[in-house]
Amino acid sequence: MLTDEVNRLHHLMPVVEEHVSSASEREAHEAIFAAVATGNAAEAEARMREHLIEANDAMLKGFFDAGPR
């Protein structure tokens, strides 16, 4: 399940956990939900794209920061 993979990812890369539990992450989810709830497809798409870019950046940071030095 997706939840299992997310939990595994958090364990392997603590920086991702910091991102996921951040206020900006909650705000991003709230903005996506609000746009969907009001039927504003363009806004929902824009907020989701922003969210995916931020999540991608956090994961890349986790991969690069987690490697051996």
N, C-alpha and C positions, 0 to 999 in steps of 0.2 A: 504494500500500500504506500501511497505517497507520504503519509504520516511517518511510517517507518523510515523511509529514505531521508526525510527531513531531519528526524531525530539522529540518524546515523551521521548525517552531514554536520550537524551541530557538534556532535561528539568529536569528529575528526578535525573540525576547523572552528575553534572557539570564536574567531572574529565574526563568523557568520551568525553565531548566537547573539553576539552583541548587536549586530545589525537588526536581526529579526525582533529583538525585544526593545528596540529603540522607539522613542516617541515619534520620530519621522516615519518609521515603518507603520506604526498604528495610524498616523495621519494619512499616509498613502492609501492604506486599506479603507479608511473611512471615506476618503475622496472618491475612490473607485465605487464603493457601495452607494454613496449619495448620488453619483451620476447614473448608476444603473437604476436605482430606486425612482429617480425622477424621469427615467426614459430618455436621458440625454446620451445617445449612442456615441456621438462625436467626442463628448467630454469623457465618457467612460473609456473609450479607446485611447485617448490622449493620456489619461491618468494611468491606465494599465501599461502603456508603452514606457512611461517614465518609471513606473514601478519595476518593470522587467529590466530596464537598463541599470537601475540602482542595485537590484538583486544580482545581476550579472557582475557588476563592478565589485560587490562585496564578495562574491564567490571567487573571482579572480584574485582579489587581495588575499583571500584565505589560502588559495592554492600557492601563491607566490610567497606569502609570509610563513607558511607551514613547512616549506621544504628545508632540507638540510643546509647548513651554512658552512 
